[in-house]
Amino acid sequence: MIITMSKIKIDKEKCIGCGSCAFSWEENIKLNEDNKAEVIDSNLEIDESNAQNLVDICPVGAIEKE
């Protein structure tokens, strides 16, 4: 079975700081001092299924897969 990996990008302009993504992938997403989500390591990849879960969990569509 081949596992496809993705990188995550967060649009800080759209982010409302709910923290759902940071809770879901706490190893690589945090809320910054402005209470906006940001990726800690932009080179870190996540498997496609979990990447899609992050996209789906964001209530304002601020998360995209790369």
Secondary structure, DSSP 4 states (H G I P E B T S, - for coil): -PPPEE-EEE-TTT-----HHHHHTTTTEEE-TTS-EEES-TT--EEHHHHHHHHHH-TT--EEE-
